[in-house]
């Protein structure tokens, strides 16, 4: 009888771990999408600037364009 209880507990642990793994993967995907959106907003703001960009802004703009095109 005790062996059946242990098997059931192992199955419950496995199911819980599987659910956690699925949630973790969804969270990772969500974070990646949020990061991409943040970078795109930053690029959009750099492209919208009317005045000439500083050197560091120009470098960042080029880097962001390359990242957006490579994905």
Secondary structure as GFF3:
##gff-version 3
##sequence-region A 1 71
A	DSSP	alpha_helix	2	48	.	.	.	ID=ss1
A	DSSP	alpha_helix	55	70	.	.	.	ID=ss2
###
